[in-house]
Amino acid sequence: MKYCLQCGSEYQDGVKECTDCPGSALVDAETVSQRHIAVHSEADTRKFVRAAVAEDPLTAEDFVALLEKERIPVFCRPRRTGSVDMLTTGALEPWWEIMVGEEHLAQATQLLAQEKLRLDETSDDAARAAEEEELETEATAPPHSAL
């Protein structure tokens, strides 16, 4: 039997390419096991640990996309669903936990730290630009008495 490197689907030996993942190589079971890829015929026993947190769903999506691009097994789970949870439970946990395969924790942590710095720099630039635009608008707006 051969298995897809990307999704873990099982194929007969004569098949050359995964039908679900065009271009993905098919390899033997030993190679799949070495790379910690779950195959459909086996139970998934991977252990996932928290690599980061995100304060909003958009940041969580960005983090997940980054890790998926690097082929790191990832999922995110909500820690709270809204402001009512904070009022009723007192939980001040972040919005989303970014969970990765235990064996990828170091790499994922490093990537996510770099992405967080990039996002922080971008938000600072956006805030400065918004303030400058607001000052320009106030400077060119007609006086209230003219309205």
C-alpha positions as CSV (number, residue, x, y, z in Angstrom):
1,M,0.0,0.0,0.0
2,K,1.0,3.6,-0.6
3,Y,-0.1,6.7,1.2
4,C,-0.5,10.4,0.3
5,L,2.1,12.6,2.1
6,Q,-0.4,15.4,2.4
7,C,-3.7,13.9,3.5
8,G,-2.7,10.3,4.5
9,S,-5.2,8.6,2.1
10,E,-4.4,5.0,1.2
11,Y,-3.9,3.8,-2.4
12,Q,-3.1,0.6,-4.2
13,D,0.6,0.2,-5.2
14,G,-0.1,1.0,-8.9
15,V,-1.5,4.5,-8.3
16,K,1.0,7.3,-8.8
17,E,-0.8,10.4,-7.4
18,C,-3.4,11.3,-4.8
19,T,-6.8,12.1,-6.3
20,D,-7.5,14.6,-3.5
21,C,-4.1,16.3,-3.4
22,P,-2.9,16.7,-7.0
23,G,0.9,16.7,-7.2
24,S,1.3,15.1,-3.8
25,A,3.7,12.1,-3.7
26,L,2.6,8.7,-2.6
27,V,5.0,6.9,-0.2
28,D,5.2,3.7,1.8
29,A,3.8,3.3,5.3
30,E,7.2,3.6,7.0
31,T,7.8,7.1,5.5
32,V,4.3,8.2,6.6
33,S,5.0,7.0,10.1
34,Q,8.4,8.7,10.2
35,R,6.8,12.0,9.2
36,H,4.0,11.7,11.9
37,I,1.2,11.8,9.3
38,A,-2.0,10.1,10.3
39,V,-3.4,7.6,7.8
40,H,-7.1,7.0,7.5
41,S,-6.9,3.4,8.5
42,E,-5.2,4.2,11.9
43,A,-6.4,6.1,14.9
44,D,-4.9,9.6,15.3
45,T,-2.8,9.5,18.4
46,R,-1.0,12.8,18.0
47,K,-0.8,15.0,21.0
48,F,-1.6,18.7,20.5
49,V,-0.3,21.4,22.7
50,R,-0.9,25.2,22.9
51,A,1.6,27.1,20.8
52,A,0.0,30.6,21.1
53,V,-3.1,32.5,21.7
54,A,-5.0,35.0,19.6
55,E,-7.2,37.8,20.9
56,D,-9.6,37.7,17.9
57,P,-10.8,35.3,15.2
58,L,-9.0,37.1,12.3
59,T,-5.6,36.8,14.1
60,A,-6.4,33.1,14.8
61,E,-7.1,32.5,11.1
62,D,-3.8,34.3,10.2
63,F,-1.9,32.1,12.6
64,V,-3.5,28.9,11.4
65,A,-2.9,29.8,7.7
66,L,0.8,30.5,8.5
67,L,1.3,27.1,10.2
68,E,-0.6,25.2,7.5
69,K,1.6,26.8,4.9
70,E,4.6,25.3,6.8
71,R,2.8,22.0,6.9
72,I,2.5,22.0,10.7
73,P,-0.5,20.1,12.1
74,V,-2.7,22.8,13.7
75,F,-6.2,23.7,14.9
76,C,-7.6,26.5,16.9
77,R,-10.2,26.3,19.6
78,P,-12.2,29.0,21.2
79,R,-11.7,29.7,24.9
80,R,-14.7,32.0,25.2
81,T,-17.4,33.0,22.9
82,G,-18.2,36.6,23.8
83,S,-18.4,39.3,26.4
84,V,-21.2,37.5,28.2
85,D,-18.8,34.7,29.1
86,M,-16.5,37.1,30.8
87,L,-19.4,38.6,32.8
88,T,-20.8,35.2,33.8
89,T,-17.7,33.2,34.4
90,G,-15.1,35.8,35.1
91,A,-12.8,34.0,32.6
92,L,-10.3,36.4,31.2
93,E,-8.7,33.8,28.9
94,P,-7.7,34.8,25.3
95,W,-10.2,34.2,22.5
96,W,-8.5,31.4,20.7
97,E,-5.8,28.8,21.5
98,I,-3.6,27.8,18.6
99,M,-2.9,24.1,19.1
100,V,-0.1,22.3,17.2
101,G,1.4,18.8,17.2
102,E,3.7,18.3,20.1
103,E,6.7,17.5,17.9
104,H,6.2,20.9,16.1
105,L,5.9,23.1,19.2
106,A,9.4,24.8,19.0
107,Q,9.1,25.6,15.3
108,A,5.5,26.8,15.6
109,T,6.3,29.0,18.6
110,Q,9.1,30.7,16.7
111,L,7.0,31.3,13.6
112,L,4.0,32.6,15.6
113,A,6.2,35.0,17.6
114,Q,7.6,36.5,14.3
115,E,4.1,36.8,12.9
116,K,2.8,38.5,16.1
117,L,5.7,41.1,15.8
118,R,4.8,41.7,12.2
119,L,1.1,42.1,13.0
120,D,1.9,44.5,15.9
121,E,4.1,46.6,13.6
122,T,1.4,46.7,11.0
123,S,-1.3,47.7,13.5
124,D,1.0,50.5,14.9
125,D,1.5,51.8,11.3
126,A,-2.3,51.7,10.6
127,A,-3.0,53.6,13.9
128,R,-0.5,56.3,13.0
129,A,-1.9,56.6,9.5
130,A,-5.5,56.9,10.8
131,E,-4.4,59.6,13.3
132,E,-2.7,61.5,10.5
133,E,-5.7,61.3,8.3
134,E,-8.0,62.5,11.1
135,L,-5.7,65.5,11.7
136,E,-5.7,66.3,8.0
137,T,-9.5,66.0,7.9
138,E,-9.9,68.3,10.9
139,A,-7.5,70.9,9.4
140,T,-9.4,71.1,6.1
141,A,-12.9,70.9,7.5
142,P,-14.9,74.1,7.3
143,P,-15.6,75.8,10.7
144,H,-18.8,74.8,12.4
145,S,-20.3,78.2,12.1
146,A,-20.1,77.9,8.2
147,L,-22.4,74.9,8.3
